[in-house]
């Protein structure tokens, strides 16, 4: 049986919609995001905090190292 990938994995915190939104925001779609009522610049660290994942997990998703099946 093949390992489940993406949002089909039982420990997934991200999904296709979140990955698309994060990539769009990071690649120039927004300059700021709001986290807990505070305006923060868009960077990998703030996106990771917003979506509750590690810096490395968000970096890999945005750069396409993971979540390769999601079109940007």
Buried (B, 14 or more C-beta within 10 A) or exposed (E): EEEEEBBEEEEBEBBEEBBBBBBBBBEEEEEEBEEEEEEBEBBBEBBBBBBEBEEEBBBBBBEEEBBEEBEE
